[in-house]
Amino acid sequence: MDPKNNGLGPLLGHVAQLSKACMDNRVSRWGVTPVQAHVLLYLHCRGGQASQRELTGLRRVKPSTMNGVLDRLEEKGFVRRSVSGSDARSRLITLTEKGAEQQALFRKSFLEVEQVMLRGFTDEERALLPCLLERVIQNLEEDQTLC
């Protein structure tokens, strides 16, 4: 089945599948899973800290699954877990210096993939594409009845 002939949804799905496979392949060379890489990138974007609950919601996984992801990241020295000062039941996840260095490598790899995706685009097309995709996201988020 050719995604181009079946509408926007399958086309976007095919793009997502190809880009995810390419990005996953690049981070796997460092011995981490894609989910682990995304957790490190997210922590960096959040100033180096987030609650375990926030990470679980972000990745849309069960708490036990996120616990396993964080166990592996902690074993590698990429994150540190501590009890939240405001709620003893809550765990705070902090990016370590080693984790920050690692996420920088992931970010560089993802930017390389982005360059491949945008090869042959004009400057105007490069600027327009994210705007159009943001509008698609906004439309879908506003009309949850379709999702």
C-alpha positions in Angstrom: 0.0 0.0 0.0 1.4 3.4 -1.0 0.9 5.9 1.8 0.9 8.8 -0.7 -2.4 7.7 -2.2 -4.3 7.2 1.1 -4.5 10.7 2.5 -2.6 12.8 5.0 -2.8 10.5 8.0 -1.0 7.5 6.4 1.5 9.8 4.9 2.3 11.4 8.2 2.4 8.0 9.8 4.9 6.8 7.2 7.1 9.9 7.8 7.0 9.2 11.5 7.9 5.6 11.1 10.9 6.3 8.8 12.2 9.2 10.9 11.8 7.2 14.2 13.7 4.2 12.7 16.5 6.5 11.6 16.8 8.3 14.9 16.5 5.1 16.9 19.3 3.5 14.8 21.6 6.4 15.6 21.1 6.4 19.4 21.4 2.6 19.6 25.2 2.9 18.9 25.6 4.4 22.4 23.9 1.4 24.1 20.7 3.1 25.0 17.1 2.6 24.0 15.2 5.3 22.2 13.0 5.9 25.3 16.1 6.4 27.4 17.5 8.9 24.9 14.2 10.8 24.9 14.1 10.9 28.7 17.6 12.4 28.7 16.6 15.0 26.1 13.5 15.9 27.9 15.3 16.3 31.2 17.8 18.6 29.5 15.0 20.7 28.1 13.4 21.0 31.5 16.5 22.4 33.1 17.9 19.0 34.2 15.0 17.9 36.4 11.5 16.4 36.3 9.3 14.3 38.4 9.1 10.6 37.7 5.3 11.0 37.3 5.9 13.7 34.6 8.2 11.4 32.7 5.7 8.6 32.9 3.0 10.8 31.5 5.2 12.1 28.8 6.2 8.7 27.5 2.6 7.3 28.1 3.9 4.2 29.8 3.1 2.4 33.0 4.9 3.6 36.1 6.7 0.2 36.4 7.9 0.6 32.8 9.3 4.1 33.5 10.9 2.7 36.7 12.8 0.2 34.6 13.9 2.9 32.1 15.1 5.0 35.0 16.9 2.0 36.6 18.9 1.5 33.5 19.7 5.3 33.2 20.8 5.4 36.8 23.0 2.3 36.4 24.7 4.1 33.5 25.2 7.2 35.7 23.0 9.4 33.5 20.4 10.3 36.1 20.0 10.4 39.8 16.7 9.8 41.7 15.8 11.6 44.9 12.8 12.2 47.0 11.0 15.4 46.2 11.2 18.1 48.9 7.6 18.9 48.6 6.1 15.4 48.5 8.0 12.4 50.0 6.0 10.0 47.8 7.2 11.8 44.6 10.6 11.0 43.0 12.6 13.8 41.4 14.8 12.7 38.4 18.0 14.8 37.9 20.2 14.7 34.9 23.9 14.1 35.8 26.8 15.7 34.1 27.5 12.4 32.3 23.8 12.3 31.3 24.0 15.9 30.0 27.0 15.0 27.9 25.2 11.9 26.5 22.1 13.9 25.6 24.2 16.4 23.7 25.4 13.4 21.5 21.7 12.4 20.9 20.7 15.9 20.1 23.5 16.1 17.5 22.4 12.8 15.9 18.8 14.0 15.8 19.9 17.2 14.0 21.8 15.1 11.5 18.6 13.2 10.8 16.7 16.4 10.5 19.2 17.6 7.8 18.5 14.4 5.9 14.8 14.9 6.1 15.0 18.5 4.8 17.5 17.8 2.1 16.5 19.6 -1.1 14.0 22.0 0.7 14.3 25.7 0.0 14.8 28.0 3.0 11.1 29.0 2.7 10.0 25.4 2.8 12.2 24.7 5.8 10.6 27.6 7.6 7.0 26.7 6.6 7.0 23.0 7.3 7.2 23.2 11.1 4.5 25.9 11.1 2.1 23.7 9.1 2.8 20.7 11.3 2.2 22.8 14.4 -1.2 23.8 13.0 -2.1 20.2 12.3 -1.2 19.4 15.9 -3.2 22.3 17.3 -6.2 21.3 15.2 -6.1 17.7 16.5 -5.6 18.8 20.1 -8.6 21.2 19.8 -10.9 18.5 18.4 -10.3 15.5 20.7 -13.5 13.9 19.3 -11.4 12.7 16.3 -8.7 11.1 18.4 
